[in-house]
Amino acid sequence: MRKWYVPVTLLGIGGLGALFLTERGQRFLNWLGQEVPSTPQELLGWNESAQEQLERIQATLDRMAESMQLAMR
């Protein structure tokens, strides 16, 4: 595995160079700079939705556990 450290490192550095020095890479960085500020609000909305789903799942599991306990008595 150690023999791959240098080639992988050079490949990574070359990729960063292509990102910063090519026109396409610079366009991507500009797009990223414009889109990132709006991303936290979208993530918060998704987070709230996911939290609601998890709460519903937990409530369903709790009801199932109660039903199983009553059935075992």
C-alpha positions in Angstrom: 0.0 0.0 0.0 2.8 2.4 0.8 4.1 2.3 -2.8 0.9 4.1 -3.8 1.3 7.1 -1.6 3.5 9.1 -3.9 1.5 8.5 -7.1 -1.9 9.2 -5.4 -0.5 12.4 -3.9 0.8 13.6 -7.2 -2.5 12.7 -8.9 -4.3 14.7 -6.2 -2.0 17.7 -6.6 -2.4 17.5 -10.4 -6.2 17.5 -10.0 -6.1 20.6 -7.8 -3.9 22.3 -10.3 -6.3 21.5 -13.1 -9.1 22.8 -10.9 -7.4 26.1 -10.2 -5.7 26.7 -13.6 -8.2 25.6 -16.2 -11.1 27.8 -17.4 -13.5 25.0 -16.7 -12.1 24.6 -13.1 -12.4 28.4 -12.5 -16.0 28.4 -13.8 -16.7 25.5 -11.4 -15.1 27.4 -8.5 -17.1 30.6 -9.4 -20.4 28.5 -9.5 -19.5 26.9 -6.2 -18.9 30.3 -4.6 -22.3 31.5 -5.7 -24.2 28.4 -4.7 -22.7 27.6 -1.3 -24.2 30.6 0.5 -27.8 29.4 -0.4 -27.1 25.8 0.6 -27.4 26.1 4.4 -31.1 27.1 4.1 -31.8 24.1 1.8 -30.0 21.8 4.2 -32.0 23.1 7.2 -35.2 22.4 5.3 -34.1 18.9 4.5 -32.9 18.4 8.1 -36.3 19.4 9.5 -38.1 17.1 7.0 -35.8 14.2 7.9 -36.3 14.8 11.6 -40.1 14.7 11.2 -39.8 11.4 9.3 -37.6 9.9 12.1 -40.1 11.0 14.7 -42.9 9.3 12.8 -40.8 6.1 12.4 -40.0 6.1 16.2 -43.7 6.5 17.1 -44.6 3.6 14.8 -41.9 1.4 16.3 -43.1 2.3 19.8 -46.6 1.3 18.9 -45.4 -1.9 17.4 -43.4 -2.7 20.6 -46.4 -2.0 22.8 -48.5 -4.3 20.6 -46.0 -7.1 20.8 -45.8 -6.8 24.6 -49.5 -7.0 24.9 -49.6 -10.0 22.6 -46.9 -11.8 24.7 -48.9 -11.5 28.0 
